[in-house]
Amino acid sequence: MRENIRKLDMDKTFVAIEIDTGLLYIEATYNNTKLLLTDQKGGAICASSSGAIGFSGAKKGTPFAAAKVGEIIGEKAKTMGVKEVGVIVKGVGSGRESSIRGFASKGIGITSIKDVTPVPHNGPRPPKPRRV
């Protein structure tokens, strides 16, 4: 595994990060989609969300916004030399699949997809459904 961590040199310039493999964490809620790219040890490399790229209100939770976030993180990962990632998905929002598709469209290989959505073992009573 080739890895150059970003360090502050003596002349106060940053050395670029180059990583072969990483982990992509996707948190898809009903209101937003957040993506975090880390190295194998868990150190954060870059992150973004639907709200951070300019979507607001109900548009943040759409699959289109999630795909755009995936494309942006994919571009950043490609410039850092990432060849393949393992994807860890959490949440039940509509941006789960589309964010993976947007990320994969930039040519980075996906080795595995793991779902870690928390499921209650009969905890507190859930909120009543909305009446729209």
C-alpha positions as CSV (number, residue, x, y, z in Angstrom):
1,M,0.0,0.0,0.0
2,R,1.5,3.3,-1.2
3,E,0.7,6.2,1.1
4,N,2.1,9.7,1.5
5,I,0.5,11.5,4.4
6,R,0.0,15.3,4.1
7,K,2.7,16.9,6.3
8,L,3.8,20.4,6.9
9,D,7.4,20.8,5.6
10,M,9.9,23.2,7.1
11,D,9.0,25.9,4.5
12,K,5.3,25.6,5.4
13,T,4.1,23.9,2.3
14,F,1.9,20.8,2.2
15,V,2.9,17.5,0.6
16,A,0.2,16.0,-1.5
17,I,-1.7,12.9,-0.3
18,E,-1.4,9.8,-2.5
19,I,-3.4,6.7,-1.5
20,D,-4.1,3.5,-3.4
21,T,-7.1,2.1,-1.5
22,G,-9.5,3.8,0.9
23,L,-13.0,3.6,2.5
24,L,-16.0,5.6,1.4
25,Y,-18.6,6.2,4.2
26,I,-22.0,7.2,2.9
27,E,-24.7,8.5,5.4
28,A,-28.0,8.8,3.6
29,T,-30.8,10.3,5.7
30,Y,-34.2,11.5,4.5
31,N,-32.9,15.2,4.5
32,N,-29.3,14.9,3.4
33,T,-26.5,12.7,2.0
34,K,-23.0,12.9,3.4
35,L,-19.9,11.2,2.0
36,L,-16.5,10.8,3.8
37,L,-13.4,9.3,2.1
38,T,-10.8,7.9,4.5
39,D,-7.6,5.9,4.2
40,Q,-7.4,2.3,5.4
41,K,-6.6,3.4,9.0
42,G,-9.6,5.7,9.2
43,G,-8.0,9.1,8.7
44,A,-10.3,11.5,6.9
45,I,-9.1,12.6,3.4
46,C,-12.1,14.5,2.1
47,A,-15.8,14.9,2.8
48,S,-18.8,16.6,1.3
49,S,-22.6,16.6,1.5
50,S,-25.6,17.7,-0.5
51,G,-25.9,20.9,1.5
52,A,-22.2,21.7,1.2
53,I,-22.3,21.8,-2.6
54,G,-25.2,24.2,-2.8
55,F,-28.5,22.3,-2.5
56,S,-30.9,23.6,0.1
57,G,-34.2,22.5,1.6
58,A,-35.9,19.4,0.3
59,K,-33.6,19.2,-2.7
60,K,-30.7,18.0,-0.4
61,G,-32.4,14.6,0.1
62,T,-32.9,13.8,-3.6
63,P,-31.0,11.1,-5.5
64,F,-29.8,13.8,-8.0
65,A,-28.1,15.7,-5.2
66,A,-26.5,12.5,-3.9
67,A,-25.2,11.6,-7.3
68,K,-23.6,15.1,-7.6
69,V,-21.9,14.6,-4.2
70,G,-20.6,11.2,-5.3
71,E,-19.2,12.7,-8.5
72,I,-17.4,15.5,-6.6
73,I,-15.8,13.1,-4.0
74,G,-14.9,10.8,-7.0
75,E,-13.0,13.7,-8.7
76,K,-11.2,14.5,-5.5
77,A,-10.3,10.8,-4.9
78,K,-9.0,10.5,-8.5
79,T,-6.7,13.5,-8.1
80,M,-5.2,11.9,-5.0
81,G,-4.5,8.6,-6.8
82,V,-7.1,6.4,-5.2
83,K,-7.6,3.2,-7.4
84,E,-10.2,1.3,-5.4
85,V,-12.5,1.8,-2.3
86,G,-14.7,-0.2,0.0
87,V,-18.1,1.4,0.5
88,I,-19.8,1.5,3.9
89,V,-23.5,2.7,3.7
90,K,-25.5,3.9,6.6
91,G,-29.1,5.1,6.6
92,V,-32.3,4.7,4.7
93,G,-32.4,7.8,2.5
94,S,-33.0,8.0,-1.2
95,G,-29.4,8.8,-2.0
96,R,-27.9,5.4,-1.1
97,E,-27.5,3.9,-4.6
98,S,-27.2,7.1,-6.6
99,S,-24.2,8.4,-4.6
100,I,-22.4,5.1,-5.3
101,R,-23.2,5.3,-9.0
102,G,-22.0,8.9,-9.1
103,F,-18.7,7.9,-7.3
104,A,-18.2,4.9,-9.6
105,S,-18.7,7.0,-12.7
106,K,-15.3,8.6,-12.2
107,G,-13.5,5.3,-12.9
108,I,-12.6,4.3,-9.3
109,G,-13.1,0.6,-8.6
110,I,-15.5,-0.5,-5.8
111,T,-14.3,-3.6,-4.0
112,S,-17.2,-4.1,-1.5
113,I,-20.4,-2.6,-0.4
114,K,-21.3,-3.0,3.3
115,D,-24.6,-1.9,4.9
116,V,-24.3,-0.8,8.6
117,T,-27.7,0.8,9.0
118,P,-28.6,0.5,12.7
119,V,-31.7,-1.6,13.3
120,P,-33.4,-1.3,16.7
121,H,-34.1,-4.5,18.7
122,N,-37.5,-3.1,19.8
123,G,-36.3,0.1,21.4
124,P,-38.5,3.2,22.0
125,R,-41.7,3.6,20.0
126,P,-41.1,5.2,16.6
127,P,-42.7,8.4,15.5
128,K,-46.1,8.3,13.8
129,P,-46.1,8.5,10.0
130,R,-46.7,12.0,8.5
131,R,-50.2,12.9,7.3
132,V,-49.6,15.0,4.2
